[in-house]
């Protein structure tokens, strides 16, 4: 098991990726309700090749965020994403535990 202290800071890694000339998007947990795996302020960074680091939830939610990041990287238009049991896709993206999260996704740079 990896110690959380050994995990790179996504914000520092985003800076390094951008310095290397990579297009980078960042997803930030803006709000949570009920049971949510990650708290407000948690980050996930994604590059144009689909590489990612950090976490905004887990499981299929992160897969959905990574998929949306491709469009945000291409267009530069940010998105507010919401996942939860009220959403018909909740069971598919892994928040069937009763929680909801809002994630802001934007391109950096």
ChimeraX attribute file (.defattr): number of C-alpha atoms within 10 A of each C-alpha:
attribute: neighborCount
match mode: 1-to-1
recipient: residues
	/A:1	3
	/A:2	6
	/A:3	6
	/A:4	8
	/A:5	7
	/A:6	7
	/A:7	10
	/A:8	11
	/A:9	14
	/A:10	19
	/A:11	15
	/A:12	9
	/A:13	15
	/A:14	23
	/A:15	15
	/A:16	12
	/A:17	16
	/A:18	14
	/A:19	10
	/A:20	9
	/A:21	9
	/A:22	15
	/A:23	18
	/A:24	25
	/A:25	26
	/A:26	27
	/A:27	28
	/A:28	20
	/A:29	23
	/A:30	19
	/A:31	15
	/A:32	19
	/A:33	12
	/A:34	11
	/A:35	15
	/A:36	19
	/A:37	15
	/A:38	15
	/A:39	18
	/A:40	15
	/A:41	13
	/A:42	16
	/A:43	23
	/A:44	25
	/A:45	28
	/A:46	27
	/A:47	21
	/A:48	17
	/A:49	10
	/A:50	12
	/A:51	10
	/A:52	19
	/A:53	18
	/A:54	20
	/A:55	20
	/A:56	26
	/A:57	24
	/A:58	15
	/A:59	13
	/A:60	15
	/A:61	22
	/A:62	19
	/A:63	13
	/A:64	14
	/A:65	23
	/A:66	24
	/A:67	13
	/A:68	16
	/A:69	27
	/A:70	19
	/A:71	16
	/A:72	21
	/A:73	21
	/A:74	11
	/A:75	10
	/A:76	15
	/A:77	11
	/A:78	19
	/A:79	16
	/A:80	13
	/A:81	16
	/A:82	19
	/A:83	23
	/A:84	25
	/A:85	17
	/A:86	14
	/A:87	14
	/A:88	10
	/A:89	14
	/A:90	20
	/A:91	15
	/A:92	13
	/A:93	21
	/A:94	19
	/A:95	25
	/A:96	17
	/A:97	14
	/A:98	14
	/A:99	18
	/A:100	21
	/A:101	25
	/A:102	19
	/A:103	25
	/A:104	17
	/A:105	27
	/A:106	20
	/A:107	23
	/A:108	16
	/A:109	9
